[in-house]
């Protein structure tokens, strides 16, 4: 059983905790949130401590509460706070932060020299499968018109990091992204390919934030089987697909 710690206890973090705490493959050992707070039992999971990251002696914490992997749903700069502790102990990192700068990503790649790191701005299985399908279709039909639509809850201020990643992977400008903010939509991403005489739409809807937890569980299982290094969700998904294809051709 893999021992897990979770960083971030907002809406997404709570959903991830719900999934990982009920998955028999994992033992949820603790949850951290950014603001300082006395260590308290997690609501509904009294055996799991909830602790504030601010002001915490992380080396002492990780020595007293060892884990095999950390799942990060907090904020971008947190990696500078805990990164060296993970590197020194060879603890895996699965990060679902969408707002990393190039400097953050360079730091994660450096961490990958000493441990296993996976970073993805959207950690749902469905959206990453959509990305693979979209890139394949773009390769097959580079002449097609392509637009990206993203819809999220009313209070989300910035353009979706996932939409930006889709546009970047398809070599589109940011102007090809249409953003809508409506009610309580969790997340909707759509890639439209306009061909002569036909249209192809690839659509992914996040119905509940627990989808992030399912993706994190997949990433943890796959990353554990990798060598040290820096990986994207695409890397893990392609590794799984190749394994399945090779398995099917051997029969």
JOJOQUI-V222467 format. One record per helix or strand of 3 or more residues. SS is the DSSP state (A for helix, B for strand). FROM is the first residue (numbers start at 0). TO is the last residue. Records with the same first field share a line. If there is no record, write none. Layout:
BEGIN
SS=FROM-TO / FROM-TO
END
This chain:
BEGIN
B=1-6 / 25-32 / 39-41 / 44-51 / 68-71 / 91-94 / 115-118 / 144-151 / 176-180 / 186-194 / 197-205 / 228-231
A=10-20 / 57-63 / 77-88 / 101-110 / 124-139 / 160-168 / 173-175 / 209-222 / 232-248
END
